[in-house]
Amino acid sequence: MKTLKIQLAFSSFLFLLVSPFFAAFSSAQDFDFFYFVQQWPGSYCDTRKSCCYPTTGKPEADFGIHGLWPNYKSGAYPSNCDPDSPYQASTINDLIDSLQSEWPTLSCPSSDGNQFWEHEWEKHGTCSESVLDQHAYFQATLDLKKKINLLQILNDAGIKPDGGYYSVSSIKDAINKATGFTPWIECNVDEARNRQLYQVYMCVDTSATNLIECPVFPRGKCSDQIEFPPF
């Protein structure tokens, strides 16, 4: 009887010790919405850091996917949620051509993109595994890119990557008019310290299917007038 009491006490101790860990891990899998982020390659490359084209060649002059990022309404976000779910290129073999076209890497040194996609899956994708496995995560992101053709939307509004300057409000208004939802615009700077249109954030529901109004926007802001450089 004494041995049984000791065993029960030890089991209770283990439960109290381990349960907070699992609770923390479980909560890390929860999220409120996604940021779907597209970046303009001309702005990525037109900086002091510059860029490197992928080994498959120079991407088209189009917005490219940066990522699909789970976020909380508080403004915080989960990351690297499942170390037991590493990126496996073999699971997305059927998507490689589309990824190279729509989700190209511009980091140096030149690569085929797998390192970029690995980073995005392991940092962000693993935090949405309750909804999307690896293949579904990349497929859903590609589907969103088809749904939101930013370059066409801006061109239709007379906003072109010609090195001209455009108001942030006109860029937001054009995207809002075409999609029905308000984007968030991120800028960077070129070597002359001019502000450029860099990334566009749209918010997506937890199914990674439907656009929604953003519960919260990232921090930071652009100048009133920003450059849209060519690529």
C-alpha positions in Angstrom: 0.0 0.0 0.0 2.8 2.4 0.9 4.5 1.6 -2.5 1.3 2.3 -4.3 0.9 5.7 -2.6 4.5 6.6 -3.5 3.8 5.6 -7.2 0.6 7.7 -7.3 2.4 10.7 -5.7 5.2 10.4 -8.2 2.7 10.2 -11.1 0.9 13.3 -9.9 4.2 15.1 -9.7 5.1 14.2 -13.2 1.7 15.3 -14.5 2.1 18.7 -12.8 5.7 19.0 -14.2 4.9 18.0 -17.8 1.4 19.4 -18.3 2.5 23.0 -18.5 4.9 22.0 -21.3 2.1 20.4 -23.3 -0.2 23.3 -22.6 2.4 25.7 -23.9 3.0 23.5 -27.0 -0.7 23.2 -27.7 -1.3 26.9 -27.4 1.6 27.5 -29.8 -0.4 25.6 -32.4 -3.3 28.0 -32.1 -3.6 31.2 -34.1 -6.2 33.8 -35.1 -5.5 34.6 -38.7 -2.7 34.6 -41.4 -0.7 37.3 -43.0 -0.3 36.6 -46.7 2.7 38.6 -47.7 3.9 39.4 -51.3 7.1 41.3 -52.0 8.2 43.4 -55.0 11.5 42.0 -56.3 12.6 45.4 -57.7 12.6 46.8 -54.1 14.3 43.7 -52.7 17.2 44.1 -55.1 17.4 47.9 -55.2 19.1 48.2 -51.8 22.6 48.4 -50.5 22.5 44.7 -49.8 21.3 43.9 -53.4 20.2 40.4 -54.3 21.0 37.2 -56.2 18.8 35.6 -58.8 17.8 31.9 -58.2 19.7 29.2 -60.0 16.7 28.8 -62.3 17.2 32.4 -63.7 15.8 35.9 -63.1 12.2 35.8 -61.9 9.5 37.6 -63.8 8.8 41.2 -63.0 5.9 40.3 -60.7 5.2 40.3 -57.0 6.6 37.1 -55.4 5.3 35.3 -52.4 7.2 35.9 -49.2 5.1 33.8 -46.9 1.9 32.8 -45.2 2.3 33.6 -41.5 0.0 32.6 -38.6 -0.6 35.5 -36.2 -2.5 36.4 -33.1 -4.9 39.3 -32.7 -2.5 40.7 -30.1 0.1 41.3 -32.7 2.3 38.5 -31.5 2.9 35.4 -33.6 3.9 31.8 -33.0 7.1 30.4 -34.6 9.0 27.1 -35.0 6.1 25.2 -33.5 7.0 21.6 -34.4 10.7 20.5 -34.5 9.4 17.0 -35.3 8.0 18.2 -38.7 10.9 19.2 -40.8 10.6 20.4 -44.4 10.6 17.6 -46.9 10.9 18.6 -50.5 9.7 15.3 -51.7 6.2 16.0 -50.4 5.8 19.0 -52.7 7.4 17.7 -55.9 4.3 18.5 -57.9 4.4 22.1 -56.8 8.1 22.9 -57.5 7.6 24.6 -60.8 4.9 26.8 -59.4 7.0 27.6 -56.3 10.0 28.6 -58.5 7.7 30.9 -60.5 5.6 32.4 -57.8 7.7 32.0 -54.6 11.3 32.7 -55.9 14.3 33.3 -53.6 16.4 36.4 -54.1 18.8 35.9 -51.2 22.5 35.4 -51.8 24.2 33.1 -52.7 22.0 31.9 -55.5 20.0 28.8 -54.8 17.1 26.7 -56.1 14.6 28.0 -53.5 14.5 25.0 -51.2 16.3 26.7 -48.4 13.8 29.6 -48.5 10.8 27.3 -48.5 12.3 25.2 -45.7 12.6 28.3 -43.6 9.1 29.4 -44.3 7.6 25.9 -43.5 9.6 25.3 -40.3 9.2 28.9 -38.9 5.6 29.6 -40.0 4.0 26.6 -41.6 4.5 24.3 -38.6 2.4 26.7 -36.6 -0.6 26.0 -38.8 -0.4 22.2 -38.8 -3.7 21.9 -37.0 -5.2 23.1 -40.3 -2.6 22.5 -43.1 0.0 19.8 -43.6 3.1 20.7 -45.6 1.7 20.1 -49.0 -1.6 21.9 -48.2 0.3 24.9 -46.7 2.3 25.5 -49.9 -0.8 24.8 -52.1 -2.9 27.2 -50.2 -0.3 29.9 -50.5 0.0 29.4 -54.2 -3.8 29.6 -54.5 -3.9 32.9 -52.7 -1.3 34.3 -55.1 -3.6 33.4 -58.0 -6.5 35.1 -56.2 -4.6 38.3 -55.5 -2.8 39.6 -58.6 -1.2 42.7 -57.1 0.7 43.8 -60.2 -2.5 43.7 -62.3 -4.5 45.5 -59.7 -1.9 48.3 -59.4 -1.4 48.5 -63.2 -5.2 48.9 -63.6 -5.1 51.8 -61.2 -2.2 53.5 -63.2 0.4 52.5 -60.6 3.3 51.0 -62.5 6.8 49.8 -61.6 8.4 52.6 -63.6 10.5 54.3 -60.9 7.7 56.9 -60.3 6.4 58.0 -56.9 2.9 57.1 -55.7 1.0 57.9 -52.6 0.6 55.0 -50.1 -3.1 55.9 -49.9 -3.6 55.4 -53.7 -1.9 52.0 -53.4 -4.1 50.9 -50.5 -7.2 52.3 -52.2 -6.5 50.3 -55.5 -6.0 47.1 -53.6 -9.0 47.7 -51.4 -11.2 48.4 -54.4 -10.1 45.2 -56.2 -10.2 42.8 -53.3 -12.7 44.4 -50.8 -10.1 44.4 -48.1 -7.5 46.8 -46.7 -3.9 45.9 -47.1 -0.9 47.0 -45.1 2.1 48.4 -47.0 5.7 47.9 -46.0 8.5 50.0 -47.4 12.2 49.7 -47.5 14.9 52.1 -48.7 17.3 52.1 -51.7 20.9 53.2 -51.6 19.9 56.8 -51.8 17.6 56.3 -48.8 14.4 56.7 -50.9 11.4 54.9 -49.6 10.1 52.1 -51.9 7.1 49.9 -52.1 8.4 46.6 -50.7 5.8 44.3 -49.3 2.0 44.0 -49.3 0.2 42.2 -46.4 -3.3 40.9 -46.7 -5.1 39.0 -44.0 -6.6 35.6 -44.4 -8.8 33.4 -42.2 -7.6 30.3 -40.4 -8.6 28.1 -43.3 -6.1 29.9 -45.5 -8.8 30.5 -48.0 -10.7 33.7 -47.5 -9.5 37.3 -47.2 -10.6 39.1 -44.1 -10.1 42.6 -42.6 -6.9 42.6 -40.6 -7.5 42.3 -36.9 -4.1 44.1 -36.4 -1.5 45.6 -38.6 2.3 45.2 -38.2 4.2 48.1 -36.8 6.0 50.7 -38.9 4.9 53.1 -41.6 6.0 54.5 -45.0 6.4 58.0 -46.2 3.4 59.6 -47.9 5.0 59.2 -51.3 6.9 56.0 -52.2 8.8 54.8 -55.2 7.7 51.8 -57.3 11.0 50.8 -58.9 11.4 48.6 -62.0 12.8 45.1 -61.9 
